[in-house]
């Protein structure tokens, strides 16, 4: 049985973001969530597209700097 690290890392990112309702920096997610740092930005993109999170602040080129769970 193959382990799907993408799913595991995405769940770690979701759990980490959820514990900061006012928002958290992407740098903190990379450093503290336990997810592979190379999977953080793709996962954040997918989570934003799915409507799970909102980006509070972006870099000039569009990469997220601050995110939080979207409040429905």
Secondary structure by P-SEA (a helix, b strand, c coil): ccccaaaaaaaaaaaaaaaccccccaaaaaccccccccaaaaaaaaaaaacccccccccccccccccccccc
